[in-house]
Amino acid sequence: MSLYYVQKLLYRLNRDHQTRERFYADIDALLGEYELTKEEVGAVKGDDIGLLYIMGVNGQILMHFAAMRGYPWDDYIDSMRAALKKHGQVRAGIYATVWE
């Protein structure tokens, strides 16, 4: 998994108008510039906020991406809860569950 590149992409989408324009004009070309797995590409293209959360995307970055994609706040929170039930615990990043 390339969590760094997913977060870098979403951060740029959140902060840079030209990156957002490219996202809407030719998402495949934009995503091709990042070292993403097929699962990551699918989650970004599918607006799968819950799966992105499970992958470990930082909540501050993810919340802005969700808003950009039209998620109301309650749906954003619900998507993360549903993903925990569907996929299990967060895999990486600061929200990952560490079992000792």
Helices and strands as residue ranges (DSSP letters): H 3-15, H 17-25, H 27-31, H 38-45, H 49-55, H 59-68, H 73-87
